[in-house]
């Protein structure tokens, strides 16, 4: 993300912060980047134009993942 000048902030996020987010994703070495589609009763729209999908595509290009 630094290469693409996208700021990153890892940390503990409160329920309130997450409930006010436009999008949420989780990441690790097995799942890579996975969008969160629902948190309690709040649903997040994950479309082809979403920031999470943009990040997934950057990741795939960076590591030549098909």
RAFEN-V739848 format. One line per field, one symbol per residue. phi: phi as a letter, one per 40 degrees, with the letter a starting at -180 (. if undefined). psi: psi as a letter, one per 20 degrees, with the letter a starting at -180 (. if undefined). burial: b if it has 9 or more other C-alpha atoms within 8 Angstrom, else e. Layout:
phi=???
psi=???
burial=???
//
This chain:
phi=.ddcfbcbbcicbcdcccccccabbbaacccgbbcccabfccbbcbbccccccccdccccccbfcc
psi=hghjloqpnqapprggghhjqhqpqqqrhgidopqohpocjpppoorhjqhghggghgggghjlp.
burial=eeeeeeeeeeeeeeeeebeeeebbbeeeeeeebbbbbeeeeeebebeeebebbbbbeebbeeeeee
//
